[in-house]
Amino acid sequence: MGENNTVTISVEEYRKLLEIQARADILKEYTIPQTYSVSRGMIARILGFELSNVEEDEDV
Protein backbone atom coordinates (compact mmCIF):
# COMPACT_ATOMS: atom_id res chain seq x y z
CA MET A 1 0.00 0.00 0.00
CA GLY A 2 1.07 3.55 -0.51
CA GLU A 3 2.88 2.74 -3.73
CA ASN A 4 2.13 4.79 -6.81
CA ASN A 5 1.70 2.07 -9.44
CA THR A 6 0.98 3.25 -12.96
CA VAL A 7 0.03 1.61 -16.21
CA THR A 8 0.65 3.30 -19.55
CA ILE A 9 -1.84 2.85 -22.37
CA SER A 10 -2.54 4.79 -25.53
CA VAL A 11 -5.09 7.59 -25.55
CA GLU A 12 -7.16 5.57 -28.03
CA GLU A 13 -7.27 2.57 -25.70
CA TYR A 14 -8.15 4.85 -22.77
CA ARG A 15 -11.04 6.34 -24.75
CA LYS A 16 -12.31 2.85 -25.62
CA LEU A 17 -12.21 1.89 -21.95
CA LEU A 18 -14.11 5.03 -20.96
CA GLU A 19 -16.72 4.33 -23.64
CA ILE A 20 -17.33 0.74 -22.53
CA GLN A 21 -17.53 1.88 -18.90
CA ALA A 22 -20.14 4.48 -19.84
CA ARG A 23 -22.09 1.88 -21.86
CA ALA A 24 -21.93 -0.56 -18.93
CA ASP A 25 -23.28 2.14 -16.61
CA ILE A 26 -26.11 2.87 -19.07
CA LEU A 27 -26.94 -0.85 -19.31
CA LYS A 28 -27.00 -1.10 -15.52
CA GLU A 29 -29.32 1.90 -15.16
CA TYR A 30 -31.58 0.57 -17.93
CA THR A 31 -31.70 -2.95 -16.45
CA ILE A 32 -32.38 -2.17 -12.78
CA PRO A 33 -35.97 -0.89 -13.18
CA GLN A 34 -36.98 -3.56 -15.74
CA THR A 35 -39.63 -6.01 -14.56
CA TYR A 36 -38.64 -8.66 -17.06
CA SER A 37 -35.34 -9.59 -18.66
CA VAL A 38 -33.63 -7.23 -21.09
CA SER A 39 -33.56 -8.44 -24.70
CA ARG A 40 -30.35 -9.44 -26.42
CA GLY A 41 -31.02 -6.79 -29.05
CA MET A 42 -31.32 -4.03 -26.46
CA ILE A 43 -28.11 -5.14 -24.78
CA ALA A 44 -26.35 -5.12 -28.15
CA ARG A 45 -27.62 -1.62 -28.95
CA ILE A 46 -26.56 -0.23 -25.57
CA LEU A 47 -23.12 -1.84 -25.80
CA GLY A 48 -22.72 -0.67 -29.40
CA PHE A 49 -22.72 -3.79 -31.55
CA GLU A 50 -25.11 -5.58 -33.88
CA LEU A 51 -26.32 -9.14 -33.54
CA SER A 52 -25.88 -11.24 -36.66
CA ASN A 53 -29.19 -13.09 -36.21
CA VAL A 54 -31.90 -11.46 -34.12
CA GLU A 55 -34.68 -13.99 -33.56
CA GLU A 56 -36.82 -12.03 -31.14
CA ASP A 57 -39.04 -8.96 -31.35
CA GLU A 58 -36.97 -5.99 -30.35
CA ASP A 59 -38.05 -3.24 -28.00
CA VAL A 60 -36.71 0.09 -29.19
C-alpha positions in Angstrom: 0.0 0.0 0.0 1.1 3.5 -0.5 2.9 2.7 -3.7 2.1 4.8 -6.8 1.7 2.1 -9.4 1.0 3.3 -13.0 0.0 1.6 -16.2 0.7 3.3 -19.5 -1.8 2.9 -22.4 -2.5 4.8 -25.5 -5.1 7.6 -25.5 -7.2 5.6 -28.0 -7.3 2.6 -25.7 -8.2 4.9 -22.8 -11.0 6.3 -24.8 -12.3 2.9 -25.6 -12.2 1.9 -22.0 -14.1 5.0 -21.0 -16.7 4.3 -23.6 -17.3 0.7 -22.5 -17.5 1.9 -18.9 -20.1 4.5 -19.8 -22.1 1.9 -21.9 -21.9 -0.6 -18.9 -23.3 2.1 -16.6 -26.1 2.9 -19.1 -26.9 -0.8 -19.3 -27.0 -1.1 -15.5 -29.3 1.9 -15.2 -31.6 0.6 -17.9 -31.7 -2.9 -16.4 -32.4 -2.2 -12.8 -36.0 -0.9 -13.2 -37.0 -3.6 -15.7 -39.6 -6.0 -14.6 -38.6 -8.7 -17.1 -35.3 -9.6 -18.7 -33.6 -7.2 -21.1 -33.6 -8.4 -24.7 -30.4 -9.4 -26.4 -31.0 -6.8 -29.0 -31.3 -4.0 -26.5 -28.1 -5.1 -24.8 -26.3 -5.1 -28.2 -27.6 -1.6 -28.9 -26.6 -0.2 -25.6 -23.1 -1.8 -25.8 -22.7 -0.7 -29.4 -22.7 -3.8 -31.5 -25.1 -5.6 -33.9 -26.3 -9.1 -33.5 -25.9 -11.2 -36.7 -29.2 -13.1 -36.2 -31.9 -11.5 -34.1 -34.7 -14.0 -33.6 -36.8 -12.0 -31.1 -39.0 -9.0 -31.4 -37.0 -6.0 -30.3 -38.0 -3.2 -28.0 -36.7 0.1 -29.2 
